[in-house]
Amino acid sequence: MTARHPAVDHSTTGALVALQERPVVWFSSWLADAVSASAANSQGLQVVTPAHSRVTFPLRTVLTKPGGRWVVRESDGSGHYDGLTGVPLVWDDDAGYVTAPEHRLPDSGKREGKAAAAPSPTFRAGASELGGHLLLDLRLLHPATEDLRLGGAAESLSRTFAGAAPAGWGTSEPALAVWDRDGLTALCRQRAPQPTWTVLVGPEGRPFLGTQRVSRVRSGVKESLTVMAARSAGEELPLGSLPEVVREFAGQGTLQSLTAYRLPGRPDGTYEPRAPSLPVPVGMAVGPEGVAEAGLAHALDAPSTGHRLGPSMFPAVWFPLGSGTDPAAWRRLDELLRHFRPDGGQPA
């Protein structure tokens, strides 16, 4: 195995593997370059850390994408496990680290996906100092106009969930550039028609982190944001603000979809390779275009109760799915997705 990138320690047909020994591992410029290299070669990025390491939200987001993996080395050197699920991993000369055969369900294949229950004892030991994280996956579509100015959605979310506009942004961590919507817009225009992926960090005081992907599509400019607002143990997550977020973007005519999740995590916004580590849905919104395409009557006849929000003639529909403490919300989310997209696609 020969390294093909300075940040990469091993390279296989299906994966680039980077070893990181820091207590907190972030999405550095070197790892950002490695992601670009892996995508160009149809390889996944796998980051290997000790069991005492934590990862930041942007890096966690990257490693949850297809082909990505957080590989954690057991403290006693006895093996490796997946930092998000706890499933034991073994080395494969073609695919890098994969689910151990004895823990793999029959239809999971070699690369990823489903795994039988039997997580690492280290993973089962549980994380420390757990608070709650609110995760938002927001998809917007803007008209491709000369005066389009990006960053308004990130700014609005930061004000709603952290109390002020973002403090910084960049193409990797740490996001050291002062928040600048004009600078963000200029970078995206410069890189078009290639997509632009950036990191944003919220104001001091309330951990708020996110990633943003801007791409030129046939119907306009697509803006996809994944953001996280952290709270300490005992603090309520700001779930009550979600309908107003839906109403705001529906009113602007840009909302395609919004899915919100509750995820256990540290109050500082980082994640340990310990249980519990998986998100639970708290709600989903279908934007005005998706509602119009499905028909308002069909949208409101969904298996979960929906609420019309935004312009009366061109509304979005918000479906609350609970407080994020009941894993059965995943079933309700799946039912909603099939209601709007029987073919398995995402609502427009």
Phi and psi in degrees as GROMACS dihedral restraints (atoms count N, CA, C in turn):
[ dihedral_restraints ]
;  ai    aj    ak    al  type     phi  dphi    fc
    3     4     5     6     1  -119.7    20    10
    4     5     6     7     1   130.3    20    10
    6     7     8     9     1   -66.8    20    10
    7     8     9    10     1   136.7    20    10
    9    10    11    12     1  -112.4    20    10
   10    11    12    13     1     3.7    20    10
   12    13    14    15     1  -151.9    20    10
   13    14    15    16     1   144.9    20    10
   15    16    17    18     1   -56.9    20    10
   16    17    18    19     1   -28.6    20    10
   18    19    20    21     1   -86.3    20    10
   19    20    21    22     1    -5.6    20    10
   21    22    23    24     1  -103.4    20    10
   22    23    24    25     1   133.8    20    10
   24    25    26    27     1   -97.2    20    10
   25    26    27    28     1   -29.3    20    10
   27    28    29    30     1  -140.4    20    10
   28    29    30    31     1   149.6    20    10
   30    31    32    33     1  -135.5    20    10
   31    32    33    34     1   132.0    20    10
   33    34    35    36     1  -125.0    20    10
   34    35    36    37     1   179.7    20    10
   36    37    38    39     1   -58.3    20    10
   37    38    39    40     1   -37.4    20    10
   39    40    41    42     1  -108.1    20    10
   40    41    42    43     1    -4.2    20    10
   42    43    44    45     1  -152.7    20    10
   43    44    45    46     1   148.1    20    10
   45    46    47    48     1  -107.0    20    10
   46    47    48    49     1   130.9    20    10
   48    49    50    51     1  -116.3    20    10
   49    50    51    52     1   121.9    20    10
   51    52    53    54     1  -115.0    20    10
   52    53    54    55     1   127.6    20    10
   54    55    56    57     1   -93.3    20    10
   55    56    57    58     1   128.0    20    10
   57    58    59    60     1  -128.4    20    10
   58    59    60    61     1   126.3    20    10
   60    61    62    63     1  -109.9    20    10
   61    62    63    64     1     6.5    20    10
   63    64    65    66     1   -78.2    20    10
   64    65    66    67     1   155.0    20    10
   66    67    68    69     1   -61.4    20    10
   67    68    69    70     1   -38.5    20    10
   69    70    71    72     1  -124.0    20    10
   70    71    72    73     1   123.1    20    10
   72    73    74    75     1  -107.0    20    10
   73    74    75    76     1   123.2    20    10
   75    76    77    78     1  -114.4    20    10
   76    77    78    79     1   172.8    20    10
   78    79    80    81     1   -83.1    20    10
   79    80    81    82     1    80.4    20    10
   81    82    83    84     1   -71.3    20    10
   82    83    84    85     1   168.9    20    10
   84    85    86    87     1   -62.1    20    10
   85    86    87    88     1   -32.5    20    10
   87    88    89    90     1   -68.3    20    10
   88    89    90    91     1   -41.6    20    10
   90    91    92    93     1   -69.0    20    10
   91    92    93    94     1   -34.3    20    10
   93    94    95    96     1   -61.3    20    10
   94    95    96    97     1   -42.7    20    10
   96    97    98    99     1   -64.3    20    10
   97    98    99   100     1   -37.8    20    10
   99   100   101   102     1   -65.3    20    10
  100   101   102   103     1   -37.2    20    10
  102   103   104   105     1   -61.3    20    10
  103   104   105   106     1   -43.9    20    10
  105   106   107   108     1   -61.5    20    10
  106   107   108   109     1   -42.5    20    10
  108   109   110   111     1   -65.8    20    10
  109   110   111   112     1   -40.5    20    10
  111   112   113   114     1   -66.9    20    10
  112   113   114   115     1   -39.3    20    10
  114   115   116   117     1   -64.5    20    10
  115   116   117   118     1   -40.4    20    10
  117   118   119   120     1   -63.6    20    10
  118   119   120   121     1   -28.6    20    10
  120   121   122   123     1  -105.8    20    10
  121   122   123   124     1    12.5    20    10
  123   124   125   126     1    56.3    20    10
  124   125   126   127     1    41.6    20    10
  126   127   128   129     1  -114.4    20    10
  127   128   129   130     1   152.7    20    10
  129   130   131   132     1   -91.8    20    10
  130   131   132   133     1   156.8    20    10
  132   133   134   135     1   -99.7    20    10
  133   134   135   136     1   127.0    20    10
  135   136   137   138     1  -119.4    20    10
  136   137   138   139     1   125.6    20    10
  138   139   140   141     1  -109.8    20    10
  139   140   141   142     1   123.8    20    10
  141   142   143   144     1  -104.1    20    10
  142   143   144   145     1   127.3    20    10
  144   145   146   147     1  -133.3    20    10
  145   146   147   148     1   163.0    20    10
  147   148   149   150     1   -68.9    20    10
  148   149   150   151     1   167.2    20    10
  150   151   152   153     1   -70.3    20    10
  151   152   153   154     1   -17.5    20    10
  153   154   155   156     1   -90.3    20    10
  154   155   156   157     1    -3.9    20    10
  156   157   158   159     1   -78.2    20    10
  157   158   159   160     1   154.4    20    10
  159   160   161   162     1  -121.0    20    10
  160   161   162   163     1   158.1    20    10
  162   163   164   165     1  -120.6    20    10
  163   164   165   166     1   154.1    20    10
  165   166   167   168     1   -83.0    20    10
  166   167   168   169     1   167.1    20    10
  168   169   170   171     1   -62.2    20    10
  169   170   171   172     1   -46.3    20    10
  171   172   173   174     1   -57.8    20    10
  172   173   174   175     1   -41.5    20    10
  174   175   176   177     1   -68.9    20    10
  175   176   177   178     1   -41.1    20    10
  177   178   179   180     1   -57.6    20    10
  178   179   180   181     1   -42.1    20    10
  180   181   182   183     1   -60.9    20    10
  181   182   183   184     1   -44.6    20    10
  183   184   185   186     1   -61.6    20    10
  184   185   186   187     1   -40.5    20    10
  186   187   188   189     1   -77.8    20    10
  187   188   189   190     1    -9.4    20    10
  189   190   191   192     1   -89.4    20    10
  190   191   192   193     1    -6.8    20    10
  192   193   194   195     1   -72.3    20    10
  193   194   195   196     1   158.7    20    10
  195   196   197   198     1   -52.4    20    10
  196   197   198   199     1   130.3    20    10
  198   199   200   201     1    90.2    20    10
  199   200   201   202     1   -17.4    20    10
  201   202   203   204     1   -82.0    20    10
  202   203   204   205     1   156.2    20    10
  204   205   206   207     1  -162.0    20    10
  205   206   207   208     1   137.8    20    10
  207   208   209   210     1   -96.8    20    10
  208   209   210   211     1   111.1    20    10
  210   211   212   213     1  -101.1    20    10
  211   212   213   214     1   124.6    20    10
  213   214   215   216     1  -114.0    20    10
  214   215   216   217     1   129.9    20    10
  216   217   218   219     1   -86.0    20    10
  217   218   219   220     1   125.1    20    10
  219   220   221   222     1   -58.4    20    10
  220   221   222   223     1   143.1    20    10
  222   223   224   225     1   -60.4    20    10
  223   224   225   226     1   -32.2    20    10
  225   226   227   228     1   -90.4    20    10
  226   227   228   229     1     5.7    20    10
  228   229   230   231     1    75.2    20    10
  229   230   231   232     1    13.6    20    10
  231   232   233   234     1   -81.9    20    10
  232   233   234   235     1    -8.7    20    10
  234   235   236   237     1   161.8    20    10
  235   236   237   238     1  -159.7    20    10
  237   238   239   240     1  -136.1    20    10
  238   239   240   241     1   156.5    20    10
  240   241   242   243     1  -144.9    20    10
  241   242   243   244     1   163.9    20    10
  243   244   245   246     1   -77.7    20    10
  244   245   246   247     1   125.7    20    10
  246   247   248   249     1   -70.1    20    10
  247   248   249   250     1   -14.9    20    10
  249   250   251   252     1  -100.5    20    10
  250   251   252   253     1   -27.1    20    10
  252   253   254   255     1  -118.2    20    10
  253   254   255   256     1   -20.0    20    10
  255   256   257   258     1    84.3    20    10
  256   257   258   259     1    -3.4    20    10
  258   259   260   261     1   -69.4    20    10
  259   260   261   262     1   136.2    20    10
  261   262   263   264     1   -62.6    20    10
  262   263   264   265     1   145.2    20    10
  264   265   266   267     1  -121.8    20    10
  265   266   267   268     1   153.9    20    10
  267   268   269   270     1  -133.2    20    10
  268   269   270   271     1   161.3    20    10
  270   271   272   273     1   -83.7    20    10
  271   272   273   274     1   137.8    20    10
  273   274   275   276     1  -126.2    20    10
  274   275   276   277     1   129.6    20    10
  276   277   278   279     1   -63.0    20    10
  277   278   279   280     1   -21.5    20    10
  279   280   281   282     1   -96.9    20    10
  280   281   282   283     1   -42.8    20    10
  282   283   284   285     1  -104.4    20    10
  283   284   285   286     1    -2.4    20    10
  285   286   287   288     1    81.1    20    10
  286   287   288   289     1  -140.3    20    10
  288   289   290   291     1   -82.2    20    10
  289   290   291   292     1   128.9    20    10
  291   292   293   294     1  -132.5    20    10
  292   293   294   295     1   164.8    20    10
  294   295   296   297     1   -59.7    20    10
  295   296   297   298     1   133.2    20    10
  297   298   299   300     1   -58.9    20    10
  298   299   300   301     1   138.4    20    10
  300   301   302   303     1   -53.4    20    10
  301   302   303   304     1   -39.2    20    10
  303   304   305   306     1   -71.5    20    10
  304   305   306   307     1   -10.5    20    10
  306   307   308   309     1  -110.0    20    10
  307   308   309   310     1     7.4    20    10
  309   310   311   312     1   -96.9    20    10
  310   311   312   313     1   131.6    20    10
  312   313   314   315     1   -72.8    20    10
  313   314   315   316     1   156.5    20    10
  315   316   317   318     1   -55.6    20    10
  316   317   318   319     1   -33.3    20    10
  318   319   320   321     1  -100.6    20    10
  319   320   321   322     1    12.0    20    10
  321   322   323   324     1   -81.1    20    10
  322   323   324   325     1   -21.9    20    10
  324   325   326   327     1    75.4    20    10
  325   326   327   328     1  -171.5    20    10
  327   328   329   330     1   -87.5    20    10
  328   329   330   331     1   -27.8    20    10
  330   331   332   333     1   -87.5    20    10
  331   332   333   334     1   -43.9    20    10
  333   334   335   336     1  -173.4    20    10
  334   335   336   337     1  -166.5    20    10
  336   337   338   339     1    97.8    20    10
  337   338   339   340     1  -134.7    20    10
  339   340   341   342     1   -76.5    20    10
  340   341   342   343     1   149.2    20    10
  342   343   344   345     1  -145.5    20    10
  343   344   345   346     1   143.7    20    10
  345   346   347   348     1   -69.0    20    10
  346   347   348   349     1   155.3    20    10
  348   349   350   351     1   -72.9    20    10
  349   350   351   352     1   122.4    20    10
  351   352   353   354     1   171.5    20    10
  352   353   354   355     1    57.9    20    10
  354   355   356   357     1   -69.1    20    10
  355   356   357   358     1   164.2    20    10
  357   358   359   360     1   -56.0    20    10
  358   359   360   361     1   140.9    20    10
  360   361   362   363     1   -58.4    20    10
  361   362   363   364     1   -34.8    20    10
  363   364   365   366     1   -63.1    20    10
  364   365   366   367     1   -42.9    20    10
  366   367   368   369     1   -63.8    20    10
  367   368   369   370     1   -41.9    20    10
  369   370   371   372     1   -69.3    20    10
  370   371   372   373     1   -17.0    20    10
  372   373   374   375     1   -61.3    20    10
  373   374   375   376     1   -22.9    20    10
  375   376   377   378     1    94.2    20    10
  376   377   378   379     1   147.6    20    10
  378   379   380   381     1   -84.1    20    10
  379   380   381   382     1   160.6    20    10
  381   382   383   384     1  -101.8    20    10
  382   383   384   385     1   156.6    20    10
  384   385   386   387     1    53.1    20    10
  385   386   387   388     1    42.4    20    10
  387   388   389   390     1   -74.1    20    10
  388   389   390   391     1   133.0    20    10
  390   391   392   393     1  -117.2    20    10
  391   392   393   394     1  -151.8    20    10
  393   394   395   396     1  -125.0    20    10
  394   395   396   397     1   142.5    20    10
  396   397   398   399     1  -117.8    20    10
  397   398   399   400     1   133.6    20    10
  399   400   401   402     1   -99.5    20    10
  400   401   402   403     1   119.3    20    10
  402   403   404   405     1  -106.9    20    10
  403   404   405   406     1   134.8    20    10
  405   406   407   408     1  -123.4    20    10
  406   407   408   409     1   131.6    20    10
  408   409   410   411     1  -114.5    20    10
  409   410   411   412     1   103.1    20    10
  411   412   413   414     1  -112.9    20    10
  412   413   414   415     1   130.7    20    10
  414   415   416   417     1  -122.1    20    10
  415   416   417   418     1   125.4    20    10
  417   418   419   420     1  -124.5    20    10
  418   419   420   421     1   155.1    20    10
  420   421   422   423     1  -132.1    20    10
  421   422   423   424     1   119.9    20    10
  423   424   425   426     1  -105.7    20    10
  424   425   426   427     1   148.9    20    10
  426   427   428   429     1   -63.7    20    10
  427   428   429   430     1   141.8    20    10
  429   430   431   432     1   -83.9    20    10
  430   431   432   433     1    81.3    20    10
  432   433   434   435     1  -111.2    20    10
  433   434   435   436     1   160.7    20    10
  435   436   437   438     1   -64.2    20    10
  436   437   438   439     1   -30.3    20    10
  438   439   440   441     1   -96.1    20    10
  439   440   441   442     1    12.5    20    10
  441   442   443   444     1   -62.6    20    10
  442   443   444   445     1   128.3    20    10
  444   445   446   447     1  -122.4    20    10
  445   446   447   448     1   114.2    20    10
  447   448   449   450     1   -83.2    20    10
  448   449   450   451     1   167.2    20    10
  450   451   452   453     1    98.5    20    10
  451   452   453   454     1    -8.5    20    10
  453   454   455   456     1   -65.1    20    10
  454   455   456   457     1   -36.8    20    10
  456   457   458   459     1   -66.7    20    10
  457   458   459   460     1   -45.2    20    10
  459   460   461   462     1   -60.9    20    10
  460   461   462   463     1   -40.8    20    10
  462   463   464   465     1   -64.7    20    10
  463   464   465   466     1   -42.9    20    10
  465   466   467   468     1   -64.7    20    10
  466   467   468   469     1   -44.5    20    10
  468   469   470   471     1   -64.2    20    10
  469   470   471   472     1   -40.4    20    10
  471   472   473   474     1   -63.7    20    10
  472   473   474   475     1   -41.9    20    10
  474   475   476   477     1   -64.8    20    10
  475   476   477   478     1   -39.7    20    10
  477   478   479   480     1   -68.6    20    10
  478   479   480   481     1   -43.7    20    10
  480   481   482   483     1  -105.5    20    10
  481   482   483   484     1   -10.5    20    10
  483   484   485   486     1  -129.2    20    10
  484   485   486   487     1    -5.3    20    10
  486   487   488   489     1    91.5    20    10
  487   488   489   490     1    -6.1    20    10
  489   490   491   492     1  -161.3    20    10
  490   491   492   493     1   170.7    20    10
  492   493   494   495     1   -65.2    20    10
  493   494   495   496     1   160.8    20    10
  495   496   497   498     1   -55.8    20    10
  496   497   498   499     1   150.8    20    10
  498   499   500   501     1   -89.4    20    10
  499   500   501   502     1   -33.5    20    10
  501   502   503   504     1  -152.5    20    10
  502   503   504   505     1   169.1    20    10
  504   505   506   507     1  -155.5    20    10
  505   506   507   508     1   167.6    20    10
  507   508   509   510     1   175.7    20    10
  508   509   510   511     1  -178.5    20    10
  510   511   512   513     1   -95.1    20    10
  511   512   513   514     1     2.6    20    10
  513   514   515   516     1  -162.0    20    10
  514   515   516   517     1   179.6    20    10
  516   517   518   519     1  -102.9    20    10
  517   518   519   520     1   149.5    20    10
  519   520   521   522     1   -71.9    20    10
  520   521   522   523     1   145.7    20    10
  522   523   524   525     1   -83.2    20    10
  523   524   525   526     1    92.1    20    10
  525   526   527   528     1   -94.4    20    10
  526   527   528   529     1   -16.7    20    10
  528   529   530   531     1   -72.7    20    10
  529   530   531   532     1   136.7    20    10
  531   532   533   534     1   -62.4    20    10
  532   533   534   535     1   138.9    20    10
  534   535   536   537     1   -53.0    20    10
  535   536   537   538     1   129.4    20    10
  537   538   539   540     1  -153.6    20    10
  538   539   540   541     1   103.1    20    10
  540   541   542   543     1   -63.7    20    10
  541   542   543   544     1   -36.5    20    10
  543   544   545   546     1   -67.2    20    10
  544   545   546   547     1   -39.0    20    10
  546   547   548   549     1   -65.4    20    10
  547   548   549   550     1   -41.1    20    10
  549   550   551   552     1   -61.9    20    10
  550   551   552   553     1   -45.3    20    10
  552   553   554   555     1   -62.4    20    10
  553   554   555   556     1   -42.8    20    10
  555   556   557   558     1   -62.6    20    10
  556   557   558   559     1   -41.6    20    10
  558   559   560   561     1   -63.3    20    10
  559   560   561   562     1   -43.3    20    10
  561   562   563   564     1   -64.9    20    10
  562   563   564   565     1   -39.3    20    10
  564   565   566   567     1   -65.9    20    10
  565   566   567   568     1   -39.5    20    10
  567   568   569   570     1   -63.7    20    10
  568   569   570   571     1   -37.2    20    10
  570   571   572   573     1   -87.2    20    10
  571   572   573   574     1   -16.8    20    10
  573   574   575   576     1   -59.4    20    10
  574   575   576   577     1   144.0    20    10
  576   577   578   579     1   -86.2    20    10
  577   578   579   580     1     5.5    20    10
  579   580   581   582     1   -72.5    20    10
  580   581   582   583     1   147.5    20    10
  582   583   584   585     1   -71.1    20    10
  583   584   585   586     1   157.4    20    10
  585   586   587   588     1  -122.2    20    10
  586   587   588   589     1   128.0    20    10
  588   589   590   591     1  -114.4    20    10
  589   590   591   592     1   128.3    20    10
  591   592   593   594     1  -135.2    20    10
  592   593   594   595     1   163.6    20    10
  594   595   596   597     1  -112.8    20    10
  595   596   597   598     1   144.2    20    10
  597   598   599   600     1  -131.2    20    10
  598   599   600   601     1   150.4    20    10
  600   601   602   603     1  -129.4    20    10
  601   602   603   604     1   138.2    20    10
  603   604   605   606     1   -79.6    20    10
  604   605   606   607     1  -176.2    20    10
  606   607   608   609     1   -71.8    20    10
  607   608   609   610     1   163.6    20    10
  609   610   611   612     1   -65.4    20    10
  610   611   612   613     1   141.2    20    10
  612   613   614   615     1   113.4    20    10
  613   614   615   616     1   -40.6    20    10
  615   616   617   618     1  -125.1    20    10
  616   617   618   619     1   107.6    20    10
  618   619   620   621     1   -56.6    20    10
  619   620   621   622     1   119.3    20    10
  621   622   623   624     1  -144.8    20    10
  622   623   624   625     1   116.7    20    10
  624   625   626   627     1  -133.5    20    10
  625   626   627   628     1   155.4    20    10
  627   628   629   630     1  -163.3    20    10
  628   629   630   631     1   168.5    20    10
  630   631   632   633     1  -126.8    20    10
  631   632   633   634     1   151.9    20    10
  633   634   635   636     1  -139.6    20    10
  634   635   636   637     1   134.0    20    10
  636   637   638   639     1  -123.9    20    10
  637   638   639   640     1   124.1    20    10
  639   640   641   642     1  -116.0    20    10
  640   641   642   643     1   128.7    20    10
  642   643   644   645     1  -141.1    20    10
  643   644   645   646     1   148.8    20    10
  645   646   647   648     1   -88.8    20    10
  646   647   648   649     1   123.1    20    10
  648   649   650   651     1  -122.3    20    10
  649   650   651   652     1   170.9    20    10
  651   652   653   654     1   -60.1    20    10
  652   653   654   655     1   -35.1    20    10
  654   655   656   657     1   -91.2    20    10
  655   656   657   658     1     0.9    20    10
  657   658   659   660     1   150.6    20    10
  658   659   660   661     1  -140.7    20    10
  660   661   662   663     1  -118.5    20    10
  661   662   663   664     1   117.8    20    10
  663   664   665   666     1   -92.8    20    10
  664   665   666   667     1   131.8    20    10
  666   667   668   669     1  -122.8    20    10
  667   668   669   670     1   116.5    20    10
  669   670   671   672     1  -115.5    20    10
  670   671   672   673     1   120.2    20    10
  672   673   674   675     1  -117.7    20    10
  673   674   675   676     1   137.0    20    10
  675   676   677   678     1  -124.8    20    10
  676   677   678   679     1   113.6    20    10
  678   679   680   681     1  -126.9    20    10
  679   680   681   682     1   157.8    20    10
  681   682   683   684     1  -134.0    20    10
  682   683   684   685     1   130.2    20    10
  684   685   686   687     1  -115.4    20    10
  685   686   687   688     1   122.3    20    10
  687   688   689   690     1   -99.0    20    10
  688   689   690   691     1   147.6    20    10
  690   691   692   693     1  -135.2    20    10
  691   692   693   694     1   152.5    20    10
  693   694   695   696     1   -76.2    20    10
  694   695   696   697     1   164.5    20    10
  696   697   698   699     1   -58.8    20    10
  697   698   699   700     1   134.7    20    10
  699   700   701   702     1    93.3    20    10
  700   701   702   703     1   -19.5    20    10
  702   703   704   705     1   -84.6    20    10
  703   704   705   706     1   140.5    20    10
  705   706   707   708     1   -77.5    20    10
  706   707   708   709     1   138.6    20    10
  708   709   710   711     1   -72.0    20    10
  709   710   711   712     1   144.9    20    10
  711   712   713   714     1   -79.0    20    10
  712   713   714   715     1    57.5    20    10
  714   715   716   717     1   -66.6    20    10
  715   716   717   718     1   -28.0    20    10
  717   718   719   720     1   -65.5    20    10
  718   719   720   721     1   -16.3    20    10
  720   721   722   723     1   -82.8    20    10
  721   722   723   724     1   -11.6    20    10
  723   724   725   726     1   -64.1    20    10
  724   725   726   727     1   -43.8    20    10
  726   727   728   729     1   -59.7    20    10
  727   728   729   730     1   -34.9    20    10
  729   730   731   732     1   -67.9    20    10
  730   731   732   733     1   -35.1    20    10
  732   733   734   735     1   -62.2    20    10
  733   734   735   736     1   -45.0    20    10
  735   736   737   738     1   -61.6    20    10
  736   737   738   739     1   -46.0    20    10
  738   739   740   741     1   -60.2    20    10
  739   740   741   742     1   -41.5    20    10
  741   742   743   744     1   -61.4    20    10
  742   743   744   745     1   -51.0    20    10
  744   745   746   747     1   -76.4    20    10
  745   746   747   748     1   -28.4    20    10
  747   748   749   750     1   -65.2    20    10
  748   749   750   751     1   -40.4    20    10
  750   751   752   753     1   -63.9    20    10
  751   752   753   754     1   -30.0    20    10
  753   754   755   756     1   -78.9    20    10
  754   755   756   757     1   -12.5    20    10
  756   757   758   759     1    77.8    20    10
  757   758   759   760     1    16.9    20    10
  759   760   761   762     1  -109.6    20    10
  760   761   762   763     1   -14.1    20    10
  762   763   764   765     1   -69.7    20    10
  763   764   765   766     1   125.1    20    10
  765   766   767   768     1   -99.3    20    10
  766   767   768   769     1   -52.2    20    10
  768   769   770   771     1  -160.4    20    10
  769   770   771   772     1   157.4    20    10
  771   772   773   774     1  -142.8    20    10
  772   773   774   775     1   129.2    20    10
  774   775   776   777     1  -125.9    20    10
  775   776   777   778     1   132.4    20    10
  777   778   779   780     1  -118.4    20    10
  778   779   780   781     1   144.1    20    10
  780   781   782   783     1  -136.8    20    10
  781   782   783   784     1   153.6    20    10
  783   784   785   786     1  -103.7    20    10
  784   785   786   787     1   134.9    20    10
  786   787   788   789     1  -137.2    20    10
  787   788   789   790     1   129.5    20    10
  789   790   791   792     1   -63.8    20    10
  790   791   792   793     1   139.5    20    10
  792   793   794   795     1  -170.4    20    10
  793   794   795   796     1   166.7    20    10
  795   796   797   798     1   -73.4    20    10
  796   797   798   799     1   151.3    20    10
  798   799   800   801     1   -60.5    20    10
  799   800   801   802     1   -21.4    20    10
  801   802   803   804     1   -84.0    20    10
  802   803   804   805     1     0.2    20    10
  804   805   806   807     1    89.0    20    10
  805   806   807   808     1     8.3    20    10
  807   808   809   810     1  -105.0    20    10
  808   809   810   811     1   172.5    20    10
  810   811   812   813     1  -131.1    20    10
  811   812   813   814     1   136.2    20    10
  813   814   815   816     1   -96.2    20    10
  814   815   816   817     1   155.5    20    10
  816   817   818   819     1   -83.0    20    10
  817   818   819   820     1    60.9    20    10
  819   820   821   822     1  -138.6    20    10
  820   821   822   823     1   157.5    20    10
  822   823   824   825     1   -78.4    20    10
  823   824   825   826     1   152.3    20    10
  825   826   827   828     1   -81.0    20    10
  826   827   828   829     1   148.6    20    10
  828   829   830   831     1  -139.9    20    10
  829   830   831   832     1     5.7    20    10
  831   832   833   834     1  -110.2    20    10
  832   833   834   835     1   143.4    20    10
  834   835   836   837     1   -77.8    20    10
  835   836   837   838     1   160.0    20    10
  837   838   839   840     1  -129.7    20    10
  838   839   840   841     1   131.0    20    10
  840   841   842   843     1   -64.0    20    10
  841   842   843   844     1   143.3    20    10
  843   844   845   846     1  -117.8    20    10
  844   845   846   847     1   -11.9    20    10
  846   847   848   849     1   175.4    20    10
  847   848   849   850     1   160.2    20    10
  849   850   851   852     1  -142.5    20    10
  850   851   852   853     1   139.4    20    10
  852   853   854   855     1  -119.5    20    10
  853   854   855   856     1   139.8    20    10
  855   856   857   858     1  -107.9    20    10
  856   857   858   859     1   127.6    20    10
  858   859   860   861     1   -70.8    20    10
  859   860   861   862     1   170.4    20    10
  861   862   863   864     1   -54.0    20    10
  862   863   864   865     1   -39.4    20    10
  864   865   866   867     1   -65.2    20    10
  865   866   867   868     1   -43.6    20    10
  867   868   869   870     1   -66.2    20    10
  868   869   870   871     1   -37.3    20    10
  870   871   872   873     1   -66.2    20    10
  871   872   873   874     1   -44.6    20    10
  873   874   875   876     1   -63.1    20    10
  874   875   876   877     1   -39.4    20    10
  876   877   878   879     1   -65.5    20    10
  877   878   879   880     1   -41.0    20    10
  879   880   881   882     1   -78.0    20    10
  880   881   882   883     1   -27.9    20    10
  882   883   884   885     1    97.3    20    10
  883   884   885   886     1   130.9    20    10
  885   886   887   888     1   -59.8    20    10
  886   887   888   889     1   -40.6    20    10
  888   889   890   891     1   -61.6    20    10
  889   890   891   892     1   -42.6    20    10
  891   892   893   894     1   -65.9    20    10
  892   893   894   895     1   -40.8    20    10
  894   895   896   897     1   -60.1    20    10
  895   896   897   898     1   -42.8    20    10
  897   898   899   900     1   -79.1    20    10
  898   899   900   901     1    -9.3    20    10
  900   901   902   903     1   -94.7    20    10
  901   902   903   904     1    19.7    20    10
  903   904   905   906     1   -67.5    20    10
  904   905   906   907     1   161.8    20    10
  906   907   908   909     1   -68.0    20    10
  907   908   909   910     1   -15.4    20    10
  909   910   911   912     1  -115.7    20    10
  910   911   912   913     1   151.0    20    10
  912   913   914   915     1   -68.2    20    10
  913   914   915   916     1   129.6    20    10
  915   916   917   918     1  -112.0    20    10
  916   917   918   919     1   155.0    20    10
  918   919   920   921     1  -124.6    20    10
  919   920   921   922     1   125.7    20    10
  921   922   923   924     1   -70.9    20    10
  922   923   924   925     1   130.9    20    10
  924   925   926   927     1  -137.3    20    10
  925   926   927   928     1   147.6    20    10
  927   928   929   930     1    95.5    20    10
  928   929   930   931     1  -161.1    20    10
  930   931   932   933     1   -56.5    20    10
  931   932   933   934     1   136.0    20    10
  933   934   935   936     1   -62.2    20    10
  934   935   936   937     1   -33.9    20    10
  936   937   938   939     1   -87.2    20    10
  937   938   939   940     1   -14.1    20    10
  939   940   941   942     1  -146.1    20    10
  940   941   942   943     1    63.0    20    10
  942   943   944   945     1   -83.7    20    10
  943   944   945   946     1   161.2    20    10
  945   946   947   948     1   -94.4    20    10
  946   947   948   949     1   167.6    20    10
  948   949   950   951     1  -127.9    20    10
  949   950   951   952     1   127.8    20    10
  951   952   953   954     1  -105.8    20    10
  952   953   954   955     1   129.0    20    10
  954   955   956   957     1  -115.5    20    10
  955   956   957   958     1    99.7    20    10
  957   958   959   960     1   -70.0    20    10
  958   959   960   961     1   139.1    20    10
  960   961   962   963     1  -120.4    20    10
  961   962   963   964     1    11.6    20    10
  963   964   965   966     1   119.4    20    10
  964   965   966   967     1  -170.0    20    10
  966   967   968   969     1   -93.0    20    10
  967   968   969   970     1     0.4    20    10
  969   970   971   972     1    85.6    20    10
  970   971   972   973     1    17.8    20    10
  972   973   974   975     1  -111.4    20    10
  973   974   975   976     1    -6.5    20    10
  975   976   977   978     1  -113.2    20    10
  976   977   978   979     1   110.9    20    10
  978   979   980   981     1   -58.7    20    10
  979   980   981   982     1   -16.8    20    10
  981   982   983   984     1   -63.9    20    10
  982   983   984   985     1   -14.5    20    10
  984   985   986   987     1   -60.9    20    10
  985   986   987   988     1   -26.1    20    10
  987   988   989   990     1   -63.1    20    10
  988   989   990   991     1   -38.9    20    10
  990   991   992   993     1   -64.6    20    10
  991   992   993   994     1   -42.1    20    10
  993   994   995   996     1   -65.8    20    10
  994   995   996   997     1   -37.2    20    10
  996   997   998   999     1   -64.6    20    10
  997   998   999  1000     1   -42.9    20    10
  999  1000  1001  1002     1   -62.4    20    10
 1000  1001  1002  1003     1   -39.0    20    10
 1002  1003  1004  1005     1   -62.7    20    10
 1003  1004  1005  1006     1   -40.5    20    10
 1005  1006  1007  1008     1   -63.5    20    10
 1006  1007  1008  1009     1   -45.8    20    10
 1008  1009  1010  1011     1   -60.7    20    10
 1009  1010  1011  1012     1   -40.6    20    10
 1011  1012  1013  1014     1   -70.9    20    10
 1012  1013  1014  1015     1   -29.1    20    10
 1014  1015  1016  1017     1   -64.6    20    10
 1015  1016  1017  1018     1   -41.3    20    10
 1017  1018  1019  1020     1   -88.2    20    10
 1018  1019  1020  1021     1   -29.7    20    10
 1020  1021  1022  1023     1  -136.0    20    10
 1021  1022  1023  1024     1    81.1    20    10
 1023  1024  1025  1026     1   -57.3    20    10
 1024  1025  1026  1027     1   -22.9    20    10
 1026  1027  1028  1029     1   -82.2    20    10
 1027  1028  1029  1030     1    -0.5    20    10
 1029  1030  1031  1032     1    95.7    20    10
 1030  1031  1032  1033     1     2.2    20    10
 1032  1033  1034  1035     1   -80.7    20    10
 1033  1034  1035  1036     1   175.8    20    10
 1035  1036  1037  1038     1   -90.9    20    10
 1036  1037  1038  1039     1   139.9    20    10
 1038  1039  1040  1041     1   -54.9    20    10
 1039  1040  1041  1042     1   143.5    20    10
